[in-house]
Amino acid sequence: MPAVQKHELGQVLMLSLRDFQQRLDGDLESQGFPGIRHRHRAVFMHLARHGASRSVDLAAAACIRRQSMMKIVHELEELSLVSRRADPEDSRAKLVELTSKGELLIQQLTQSTEQVWQQYAGMIGERDLQQVTGALQTLLVKSEMTKVN
């Protein structure tokens, strides 16, 4: 396999992400969660880590506009994966939280991610996959440390 050229870094990362998302979406669909796409995962990651949150906080975490997040939350409500309730700290605001079906989805996301891991490990080997993901994790950590606001 030819070496990746430096100018191809972005393309390799983006195409790898797209492949991962397609594999994850396909596994989720086969496990009874159709219609879940990458735009929804930012909500699930945030809610799984931080619990009930305002839409404005979800939008900030996902780096998207509030209006876009409201559309995503509405889609997830229609799928019965999240619900909204009054924020006890601000009567004008609503908190978005996972439903019991949303909690099941979080569990399935973990299992589906493990399934994709196995697919990739079958292609390049467990050791190489560990090295690739370890290097990317290191890059992310060091990148966060050097960000300038």
Secondary structure by P-SEA (a helix, b strand, c coil): cccccccaaaaaaaaaaaaaaaaaaaaaaaaccccccccaaaaaaaaaccccccaaaaaaaacccaaaaaaaaaaaaaacccccccccccccbbbbbbcaaaaaaaaaaaaaaaaaaaaaaaaccaaaaaaaaaaaaaaaaaaaaaccc
